Amino acid sequence: MSTSPTPQSASATRDWSEMPDLILAIIARLLLPSLHDLYSLASVCHSWRALLRSLSPSLLPSLPPLLLSPPSSHLLTPMNPAFAFSPSPLLLPHSSSARFLSSSHGHLLFLPALSCLPLQPFLADVITGSHILLPPLPSDYHRFSYYYATLTAPPFSPSSRFFLFFSKFAFLSCHVSSPDATWTRHRYSPDISFIVHVVSFKGRLFGLNDRSRLLEIDLSSDQTPSVRFFKLLRPVHAPHDFDRWHFGPQLVATSDQLLLVLFVFNNDTNISMLYPDRRRVTKIEVYSLDWKRMEWVEVKALLDCAIFVDCAGKSPILCEKPENWGGESGCVYVAGPGFDRWRRYLLDENMIVPLRPLLFSTIPEPRWPSPIWIQPSLFY
């Protein structure tokens, strides 16, 4: 007596890569703030990973950042171990003999030592350790002292450029994803001074100089870029009133706001007498740009969010509802040289920085090794 074959179960024949995007998006948001679970979701197939990346703008603000503590341990330490990876070693190719410039879009940006010719900048993925080599710098550019670098977009983006800054009047750039990329030198007015931070906001590139002046960089023309000040926008402090080279000035770009973070000095005459080359940071100030009035407006309280700042990576992070993963709203989390992990500073109109005041030299010094806040490249 013959029997008909038993139909295969639906789960055995279903192509999970074709699950509707709406359902996957709901699942991804339910997994927040677990970075580990989101990575597991992304590892299922290419289409799920692509969707997760497209959801990044809405997911990133809800994720706790990771803290990279170099150089002896090279450990990634999550803000809350219950919601992220356990501390794990990070192997960075060539980093032991390279100069760290900054972090950008989940990557660390390095420049090899002059003894390692050809002088070829590279990007290292913070999670995987994989690296992207950029074209070697021309020999006539070896003599410059490079102080800052950044990416204009994630490395896999066709529009991604690597910016390399070295003077008050010029910087270098090259396309990251182009196989025939070459270095282009862009000149601008010396009045711009040193550009210390660049962010992308609503499709435009904004920067800060070392005096906290806001500027815009337009590279629609490769050979003649436009780097201009917002002339109607007045600085909130004189240049000698805040830290210019270690923790600031820095910009934080959110979905709808452009924020300015300053570490403000206290003009303490006793400190000036005991430490002539040092100043005391006693307050962290945050400002939001009012586009209609073209002025910086001080933020008195960070409602339902926190800001994470370091002095090495130069890529501050804003997180929403940090209580969901064990953080605290209204705070600025600071990582820097000599810090065991981080220090938390409350931002309140009636409060000056409550922890031990920080001392910084007024002369630029190497910022590596120093803890760095990181958001993984998967979400860029």
N, C-alpha and C positions, 0 to 999 in steps of 0.2 A: 504494500500500500504506500503510495507516494504522498508526500506532504509538501505543501507550498513553502518556499523559503520565507523565513521571518524577515520583514522589512527592517532595514537598518534604522537605528534611532536617529532622530533629527540632529542630535549633538554630534553624531559621527560624520554626518555629511554636510553640515553647515560650514560655510566659509566665513569665519569670524572677522576676516579683514574687511568684509562688506557690511559690517554692522553700521547702522545709521549714525552719522556724525552727531546728531542731537543726543542720542542715547549715550554715546561715548563721552560727550562733553559733560553730561550730568554725572556720569560715573567719576570722571576726573575731578570734578569739583567736590564730590563726596569724599574723595581720598585726601583732600587738603586737611592739614598741612603736612602730610607724610611724604617727604621727598623719596624715601625708599619705595613706597607703593606706586608713586607716579613713574619712577624709573622702571618698575616691573611692568606697568601698563604699557610704557613706550617700547619695551623689549619684545612685545608679542609679535608685531609685524611692522613693515615699513609704513603702511597707511595709518596705523595707530600713532606711530612716532610723529608722522607728518602732521596729524591733527593736533597732537599735544603741542607741537611747536607753534601751530597757528593760534592756539589758545594762550600762548605765553603772556601777552599783554594783560590778560585778566587773571592769570594764575600767579605770576611772579610776585605781585605785592602781598600775597597771602602766604608766601613761603618763607621760612626762617633762613637767614643767610648762613653760609659756612665760614669758618674762620681758619685760614691757613696760617700755621705757626712755623715759619722757617727759622734757620736753615737746618739745625741739627736734627729735628724730628721729622720735618716735612709732613706734619699731620694735618688732616682736615678735621676740625672739631666743630660739630654742630652746636647751635645755640641750645637745642634741647635734644638729647640723644634719643628720646622716645619717638621723635618725628623725623629723624634723618639718619645718615650713615653713622656707624661707629667710627671712631678715629682710625684712620688707615694711612699707611705710608704713601707718599706721593713721589714718584720718580720723575725728575725733570731733566731731560737731556741737555747736556752742556751748561746747566745752570750754575755749576760750581765755579766756572771760570767766566761767567757772564755778568753783565751789569743789568740789574732789574730796573725797568723804566716805569712801569705801571701795570694795572690790570684793566681789561676791557672785554665785555661780552663773553665772560667766562674763561678768558685766556690771560696768561701772564705774558708780558711783552719784554723781551730780553735783547740786549746788544752784546755780542761777544767782546772779550777783552782785546785790546790792540795787539796782543801777542798771538791771537788766534785769527790769522789771516786765511782766507778773505774775510773781511768784516761783514758778516751776514746776519742781520736781525732775524729773530725767529719768535714764533708764538707757541706757547705750551698750554694745552688743554688741562685745566685744573683737575678734572676728574680722571681722565684716561692717561694723562702724561704724554699723549701724542703731540707732535709738533709740526708746524708749518714753517718751512724755510722761505725767506724772502730773498730777492736778488741781492748780491753783494753790493755794498756801497762803493762808488767810484773812489779811487785812491786819493783824489784831492779833497774828499770829504772825511778822511780819517782823522784829520787834525782837530776837528770840532769837538766840543764838549756837549754831549747830548743830555738833556735834563728831563725830558718828558716825551711820551709817545701815547697814541691812542688809535682805536679803530673807529671808523665812521659808521660801520654796520657789522653784523656778524660775518666771520670769515667766509662762510659759504655763500653770502649774498654777492651777486654780480657787481653791486655798487660799492662793495667794501674797499676802503682805502686805509692804508697805514700812514699815519702822520708822525713825523719825527722832528722834534723841535730842538734848536741849538743856539738861537740868537734872538736879538730884539727885532730883527728886520727880515727874517727868512725862516722857512722850514722846508723839509723834504716830504714827498709823498710818493706812494706807488700803489697800484691796484693789487689786491691780495690774491684774487682768484685767477688773474690773467696769466697764462703760461709765458707770455712775452713781456711781462711787466718790467718797466725801467723806472729809475728814480727821477723825479721832477723837482726842481728847486723853485719854490714860490717866494717871491719877495713882497714885502709890504712896508708901510711907512714906519720908521724907527719910533715914532710917537706911540705906536701900539704897545711898545715895551715887550716884556716876556709874557707869552701866552702860557698859562699854567694849567688850564683845564678846558676841555672841549666836550660838549654833549650834543646829542641829536634830540630835537624837540619838535614834534609835529612836522616832520619832513625838512626841517632847517637845522643848520649847524650853528650852535652858539658857543662862545668861549668867554673866558675870563683872563684878564691880564693880572700881573702880580699886585696890582693896585685895586683889584676888585671891580674894574671897569668892564661892563658887558659889551661884547662885540659879536658880530655875525660874520661867518666865513662862507663865501659863495664861490664854489669851484666849477661853475658852469663853463668857464673858460680855463683850460689847463694851464696856459702860460701866463695869464693875467688874472689871478684870483682877486676877488674883492674881500678885503678884511677891513671892516669899518666899525666905529664906535656907534652906540646909541647916544647921540649928543645930548638929547633932552633928559637922559637918565643920569641923575646925580649919584655919585658914590655915597654910601651911608656913613663911612668913616674915612679919616685921613689915612694914608698908607702906613704911617708909623704906629697906628692904633691897633693893628691886628697882625696875627701871624701870617706871613706871606709865602712861606716856603715849606712848611712842614705839614700842618693840618688844613691849610687853606690858602686862599679862598677856594671854595668848591661849589659846584652847581649840582642840584638834584632835579632831574626831569621826571615828572609824574605824567599821568595821562592828560591832565589839564592844568598843571601848574609848573612854573619854573622857580625853584627855590635857591636861595643863596645862603651858604653856611659860613660863618666867620668865627674864629677863635680870637676873642678880644683881649688885649693886654690891659693890665691895670698899671697906671703910671705911679708905681711905688718907688719913692726916692731911696728907700733903704736898699731895695733890690738893685737899683741902678748904681748905688755906691759899692755894694759888695760884689756884684756881678756886672761890670760895665758892659759886657757883650751879651747879656742875657736879659730877657723880660719875663714877666709872670702872666700867664693866661689865667684869668679869673672868671670868664664868662663865655658861654657859647650862645651866639645869636643866630636866628634863622629869619630870613626875609622872603616874602613872596612878591613876584613881579606883578604889579597892577598895570595891565597893558593899556587900559583906557587913559589913565593918568600918567603913564610912563614914569612910575616911581616904585622904589622898593618899600614895601609895607612890612613892618616887623610882625612876625608870628609870635603871639604871646603864649600860645599853648598848642601842642600837637595833639589834636583830637583823634582818638582811635588809631594812632599810627606812631611809629618810632623811626628814627634815622640812625643809620650805621655809617660811621666815618673812620677812616684810617689815614695814616700819613704816607703810606708806601704805595698802595694801589691806586689812589686818586680816583676811585669810582664809588662815591657814596650811594647808599641804598635806602629807599624808603619802604617800610613794611606796614601793611594795614592790619589792624586788629591783632597785634602781637600776643595778646592774652590767649589766643587760640592755641599757641604752642609754648606758652610759659614765659613770654616776654612781658613788657610793661609799656603801655602807651604813654605819650608825653615825654619820652626820654630820647637822649642822644647817646648811643652806645659807641664808645671810642676805643680803638685798638691802636697801640703805638709802641715804640721802643721801650723796653723795660717793663711792659705790662705783662702780668702773668697770663691773663686772657683778654679781658676788656674791663673798662670802667663805665659805669652808667651815670649819666648826668641828667638831672631833671631840668626841663625847660619850663620855666614859670615866671611870670612878670614880677613876682615878689621875691625871687630867689636868685642869688648868684651861685655859680657852680659850687655844690656843697662838699665835694671831695677835695683832697689835697691839691692846692694849686699846682699847675704844670709849669716847668721852666723850659724855655726853648732858646737856643742861640738865634741871634738875628742873622747869622751867616748860614747859607745853605749847606747842609751836610748830607752824606749818603743816608737814604731812608731804608736800606736793606742791610741786615735782616730786620724785619718788623712784621707783626701780625697783619693780615690782610683779610678784609671781608670779601666773600665771593658768592656770586650766584652762578650755578652750573650752566655750561654752554648749551645743554639740551634745550633750554628755554629761550634761546636767541635765534 
